Amino acid sequence: MPEGDTIFRAARTLNKALAGQTITRFETQLPHLQRVHDTTPVTGRTIESVTASGKWMTVRFSGNLILLTHMLMSGSWHIYQTAEKWQRPRYDMRIVIGTEKFDAVAFKVPVAEFHTSESLASRQGYATLGPDLLAEDFDERQAAANLRAEPDVEVAEALLHQNIVSGLGNVYKSEVCFACRVNPFCKVSALTDEEIRCLVSTARKFMKANATDTSGDGITTYTGFRRTTHRADPRQRLWVYGRAGQPCRRCGTPIRSRKQGRDARVTFWCPECQREKFTEF
Ligand SMILES: [Zn+2]
């Protein structure tokens, strides 16, 4: 699943290529989008902006029309120069937004909807997004308060709830808990204010560091040694994610992994650095 920083980078690239351009071609395999295009054509409109909010991407067109997409597990947006060969097969194409110089192509996006600014403001899951970790005006206190409001949820699960903070995915979840020495399976109610602050600010720090990195999609949170080659396994640049059985980079204890939560997403942690808190008798 793409994390928020990946979507952020994709939106920035699309925005650079498309903002201000006139749409010369619109194609879609999705009947509900085609119907809107048939009655109120997308072709001829200007692209105002492409932005990311958490894991959502919005393309705003002139005339109060907005395309909202969510990548979930499988979707991606590519940008090509007109007539350039696509890197994915045509049958995976769902949407093409063509301009004079560029084609933006959405492959296998599972969620794609047209909205007006009014309908978008009440769109479930979008309108209720928590503070966006990559937003300029990210509200750290609101994010902390949102976490506190879910005392019975396990920490690593809570970090994935997009109504608490938006943008964080499964890789960062484990990395952030490790960085703050918080056991990912403890309930939010067991956290101190200091730990909550650490989780929120570290989540933002990791996301921002990766959103400005233009070297690729690999997530980097561990920079204990400088990498000189991009051929290395991206997991070598992480503290715990994907490192089950390997020694903790802090204490040498083997990293553990276990499925967690409703969606059984795998969590990685160091049982020594992130000890569970025991009630004292
Ligand atoms: Zn450790």
Residues whose N, C-alpha, C, O or C-beta is under 5 A from the ligand:
A	BS01	ZN	C248 R250 C251 G252 T253 C270 E272 C273
